[in-house]
Amino acid sequence: MNKLLSLALTSTLLATSATSAATTDKCHDHFNPACYDAANVIEREVAIIGGGSSGTFAAITLKDMGKSLVVVEKQDRLGGHVLTYTDPASGTHINYGVRLFENTTTTFHFFSRLNVSMVPFTIGGPGPAYVDFTTGKKLEGFTPSRNFSAYMSLLDKYPYLVAGNGFQLPTPVPEDLSMAFGNYIKKYNLQDVAYSIWADPSLGDVGDLFTLPAAYVLKALSKIVLTQVSTPGKTLTSPTGNNHEAWTNAQAELGSNVLLSSTVVDAKRPAKGGCIRVVVQTPTGRKLIKASRILFTAAESLDNLRPFALDKTEKAVFSQLEYTGFYSGLISGSGLSDTAGLQNAATASEGYHIPQVPNAMHFYPTGVPGLQSFWYESKTPQSDDQVKGALVATIGRLTKSSTANIKFVTFANHSPGILYAPAKQIQAGFWNQMNALQGYRGMYYTGLLFEPSSAGIWEFTLKLINKWYS
């Protein structure tokens, strides 16, 4: 090789190596946009963490307001707890997550905006049989009361628990609200409807009803819930049986503004304001989001919040929360009835026939032969294997037959079922502390921590967004 050419090539290689080394050194800082290809740097007004019910609602709302946004969702789809299975043989849709929606103006507008019609929900077929799932024995002559008149009157004492308000509790907090609900039942003589309170779908994820602070029960089992659930045709569902259709449409409309199967790795949130930077791991590599604010819509657990560089103030608030476990799904090969549902009810009347947690709450036929739906609750989250094992053992006691053919067609771990502050923390002002974090270091919060139903979550989220731009 020509000596001059060799020297030129050597010089070029040395220069390239020096440039690469400089770039590598600079890129130890993964918040530096220069370390990413231009296509992997996303600048938006709002970064939405979580693409469930509240996250998707927020995204569509912001889009319609002309604001720029990006949604980061760890699952491979939007929708969160809204889950629909389609039977491959019959094409039948089965909702095994959120089944019903409260009939409110906000609910109607959301589904209408996404070109999805909703129809009144009516219950068909016979009511469930009440069976003690620990023994497999039916409770003969057991008919739970649904006379909620006394309970409904009590709700008038707490107007601040109305849907869409979150928890704006008075100071000092009334003792009723932090009281264990088991004690609340006794104080106000609600023993006759205690079982029906536990069995109401709005409370399927609360864990131990007896120890949960009453505020969470009173918030979830509201007047609108009781009025609509108790009146056929008041709540809404999809006419096709596919409640997930709205989120499928939203995902298509939002397009590249949704990062699916993606998780936040790290975040930089300046204490004195300014641009927030979020590093996200996606299936195609890391991306950097630059945003004016974050709307956190996922469960506000410490594990979920860890990448967001919480300071002492934030940790002191979120570390007070406790979590329940909640699971749902579809099973085949169980040998359970295709025509009648089974509802768990304890034989002992001392606890108002409410089963001890953890427990399978019910098994219901789905309309597809051989396929049953289930709900399972626990006071604290359990592993999938623990829950599945307990469900199989329960079915064995109910059918008195082999469980070898049971198959989990779908299984959803919704944990945390709910997040809640214990009684002591509520009395010490948890909710004042939590509400004060809205906007702190550029972060805002919505979701199940603040509201137990989709309709309430959407109202709360809408109010929050409107405050930003008022």
Secondary structure, DSSP 8 states (H G I E B T S, - for coil): --HHHHHHHHHHHHHHHHHHHHHHHHTT-TT-GGGS-GGGEEEEEEEEE--SHHHHHHHHHHHHTT--EEEE-SSSSS-TT--EEE-TTT--EEE-S---B---HHHHHHHHHTT---EE----S---EEEETTTTEE-TT-------HHHHHHHTT-GGG-TTS-----SS--HHHHSBHHHHHHHTT-GGGHHHHHHSGGGTT-S-TTTSBHHHHHHHS-HHHHHHHTSTT-SEE-TTS-TTHHHHHHHHHHGGGEE-S-EEEEEE--TT-S-EEEEEEETTEEEEEEEEEEEE-S---HHHHGGG---HHHHHHHTT-EE-EEEEEEEES----SS--EEE--S-TTTTT---SSEEEEEEE-SSTTEEEEEEEESS---HHHHHHHHHHHHHHHH-S--TT-EEEEEEE--SS-EE--HHHHHTTHHHHHHHTTTGGGEEE-STTT-SSHHHHHHHHHHHHHHHT-
